[in-house]
């Protein structure tokens, strides 16, 4: 049986004292018979957030998104969007009127053009067939960089163009919150860059975006804040910058493998008083692209800031162990995720 999730403080910080909460869940829970898919989940999104919802397969991400959109009802807890209770009858329609979402692979009419498909979406959304709606269609086509491809039939679109058309459809009714499930799935590198840039642009306009993705490298580049869940429970929530800053490391290489092992032993057994932090040292493989590869391709890693490198160097030098190189190693969101959950994302 797997170990239970670790209890970890949220480290969450508001962007500002007066930041507007766009989405909030309070003790959100969903049970299917005896299985609890989401367990007392409490998260908050602010105006302009690009918020990543992350977790291993089976962690409850899809169930959470479906509850946020009112597609399934929670067993317990509450979802509010722009202060509307999504499970309170009339308020659900008021809330969802401000939400756009892509939760599965988008489907459009294959033999209609991009522009014609958006006109159909506008009709289904009860938008008036008038000049204002036509103007909005042209605006969103321009926004997602499809204006010059608007007259091409949908089945001739690339995957990236199809995804951008889906985003255009979500933008037609001026949403304040957009929910995206795997927005870059199946895209080539150029398409990924396009979607990433579009997400950043929308956030700069004050639109809040919640996205779930397996592409942690992309999440790290585009998201301002993340929540990581496992077995339906929240493990951590906070800004990407704050979370990763807690895992800053320095790595030390040595001219001889024997010095590496001696240094690790000293750092685990010798420090006292205010040097106790130096015990958190371990031998790891050298990172790819390092400027110098030491014998044995191993380095000593210590979880601390670069400001303490001089103290480490002095400590070892006083004991006759001299480093060849000391440098900072930034923790990636992927490394942080793996250490926290003990599982890969897929």
N, C-alpha and C positions, 0 to 999 in steps of 0.2 A: 504493500500500500504506500502511496506517495505521502511524503511529509506534509502536514498542513501548511498553508501559506504563512510566511513570517508576518508578524505585526510590525508595520513600518509607519512612522509618522508621515503625514501628508506633505509637509514642507511647502504647502500651498501659500502663495502670496497673491493678493489682489493687485491688478495692474495699477490701481489708484484707489484712494479712499472712496471715491464717488463712482467707481466703475459700475456700469449697468449690467445686472444679471439678465442674460437672455434666456438661458435654460438652466433649470435646477431639478435634480432628482433628490428625493428624501426617502431613505430606507426602501428604495425600490426593490421589490422582490417578485420573482415569478417561479412558481412551482408547477411541475407537471407530474401529477400523482405523488410519488415519493421522491422525485428528483427535483432538486432546487437548481434552476439554471442561472438565476440572478438572486443574490443574497444581500439584502439591505444596502444597496448601492446608493451612495450619495455623492453627486458630482455637481460642479457649477461651471457654466460658461459665461464669459463676459462679452460685451459688445466688441466686435472686431477680432475676437479670438479665432485662431486656426487651431482647433483642439483635436488631438489624436486620441482615439479610443483603441487601446492596444491590449492584446492578450493572446495566449496560445489558442490553438483550435479547441473548441468546446468550452471556452471561458465565459461565454454568455454575451459576446459582442452583438451578434445578430439579434438575439432575443431582446437585448436592451434597445437596439435601434428600432425594432418593431414596436416596442412599448412607447418609445418617444414619438412615433408617428401614429399612435392610436390603432395600429393594426392588430394588436393583441392587448388584452387587459391585464394589468398587474394583479398578482395575488394580494399584494399589500404595498404600501408606500404611495408616493405621489410624484407626478411629473408636472412641472409648470414651465410654460413657454411664454415669455413676455408677461409674466404674472397671471396667465390664464391656466387654469387647471385642466389638463388635457382629458381627464376622465369625468369632467363635470358637465355632461350634456352639451348645452349650447356653447360653452366655453371651448370645447374641442374644435368646433368649426372656426371660432374666432382665432384660436391659436394656430391651427393648421393653415389658415389663410395667409400667414406670414412665413410659411415654411416651404422650401423646395427640397426635393430629395431624389437621389438616384440610388436605389437599394439593390437593383438587379441589372442585368445587361439591358441597356435601353433598346426599345423596339419602335421602329418607325415604318411608314409605308415605303416599300423599296422602290417603287416606280414614281414616287412624287419627289420633287426637288426639296432641298433643305428649307427653302422659304415656304413652300406649300405645306410641308409637314408642320412647320411652326404655326401656320394659319389654322391647321387642324387642331393643334394643341390649344391654341387660343379659343377656338370654338368650344372644345370640350370643357375648358375652364370657365365658360360663360362670359368671356370677354366680348365686348361689343364689336361687331364687324364694322368698324369705322376707321377714320384717318388716324385717330390716336393709337389704336391697336396696331395698325400697319406701321406707324412710326416706331412703336416699341419693338416690333419684330425686326425692323432695320437696325435699331439700336443694339439689340442683343446679338444680332449677326455680326455687327462691327466689333462688339465687345469680345466675342470669342474668335475673332479673326476668320469668319466664314463669309464675309460680305462678297468677296470675289468668287466664292464657290456656291452661292445661294441658289443658282439656277441649275446646278448639277443634280442628277437624280441620286437618291440616297444610296442605292446599292453600289454606286461607283465610289462612294466615300471610303477613305482609309479608316482604320480603327481609330486613329487620333481624331479625324474629322467627325466620326460618329460620336465619339465621347464629347467633343466640343458642342455638337448639335444638342446632345442631351443636356449639357450645362446651359445652353441657350434656352432650352425649353423650361428649365427650372427657374430661370431669371425673368421670364415674361411678366409675372405678376408682382415684381418688385419684392422678393422675399427678404426678410431680415435674418433668417437662419437657413443655411443649406446643409443638408446631411448627405454625405457621399460615402458609399460602401465600395472600396477598392476602385477609386477613380482612375488609377493608372494601370489597371490589370490588362495585360496583353498588348500594351503600347510599346512601340519601339523607343529608343532613347530620345529621339527628337520629339515624339509625342508626349513623353513623360515630362520633358522640359517645358513644353507648351502648356500642359495642364498645370504644372507647378507654378509657372508664371501667372496663369490666369487666377489660380487660387489666391496667390499673394496680392494680385491687383484687386480682387473682390474684397479681401479683408481690409485693404487700405481705404476702401470706400465705406467701411463700417459694417459690412456684412459679416456675420459670424458663421464659421464653417466648422462642422464636426465631420471628421473623416476617419474611417477605419481602413487600415491598409496593412499588408504584409511587407511592404517596402520600407523598412525602418530607416534606411539611408534617406529616402525621400521625406519621410515623416520628420526626421531631424532637421532637414533643410527648410521645411515649409511651416512646421507647427510652432506656435508660441507656447502652448501648454499641452500636457498629455495626462491621461489617466491610464494606468496599467491594472488590469483585472485578471484574476485567476480563480477558476471554479466559481465564478459569479461574484467574488468578493473583490472590493477595491484594495489593492496593495499600496498604491501611491498615486498622488495627484499633485501636479505643480508645474512650474515653468520648466521647459527643457533646459534652459541655462542653469537654473538653480539645482536641478537634479544632477546634471552632469558635473557641475562644479564640486559636488561632494565626493566625486570619484576621481579627482585629479591624481595623477601618478607621476613619479619620476622614475626613470630607468637608468641603471648604472651598468656599464660594461667594463670588463677587466681584461688585461692582456693574457691572463692565464686562467683556465677553468678552476684550478685549486683556490685561487683568490676569491672567486665567486662563492664557493661553498663556505669558505672561512668568513666572508663578509655576512652571509646569511645567518650563520650560526651566532656571530657576535651581535647582530641586530636583534636576534631573538632572545639572547641570554644576558647581555651586558647592560643595556640602557637602564637608567634609574631616574627618579624624579621627573623633571619636565621633559625628559627624552624618551618616555615610555611609548610615545607614538611611533618610534622607530622600530618597534617590534613587528609591525604589520608589513613584513617583507617576505617576498617569495621569488623563486627562480622561475622564469618564464622564457618562452621562445622569443628570439629577437623579432621585432616587427618587420614586415615587408617594407622595403624601401629605406631601411636604416642607412645612415651615411657610412657606418663602419660595422662589419660583421665580426664579432669577437670569436675566439676559439670555442668550438662546441655550439656556436649559434645560440647561446643563452645569455640572458641579462638578469639583473636583479631589479625587481619592481617593488616600489614602496608607495603606498597610498598616502600621498601628501602633496603639498603645493611646491612649486619651483622655488619659492622663497626659502624653503628649508633645505635646499640642496647643499648650501654651504655648510650647514650644521652636520649633515650626513657625511660630507666629504672630510670635514675636520675630525669627526668622530673616528672614521676609518683610518685616516692618515696618522692619527696619534697612536694607532695600533699596528702601524706598518703595512697597511693595505691601501694601495693607491689606485684610484680609478683611471681608466683610459678615457671615459666619456660619461658625462651626466647630461641628460636631456629630459624634457617634459614629454609625457605621453598623454594625450587627451583621450578620455573615454568616449566611445561612440554610444549612441542610443542603443544600438544592437548589443554591445557588450553589457551595458547597464541592464537591459531587458533580460538577457540570459542569466546574469548573476542573480537578479531579483526573482525570477520565476523558476529558474532551473530547467526551463524548457525552451526549445525553439519556437518561433512564432507560428510556423505551420505544423 
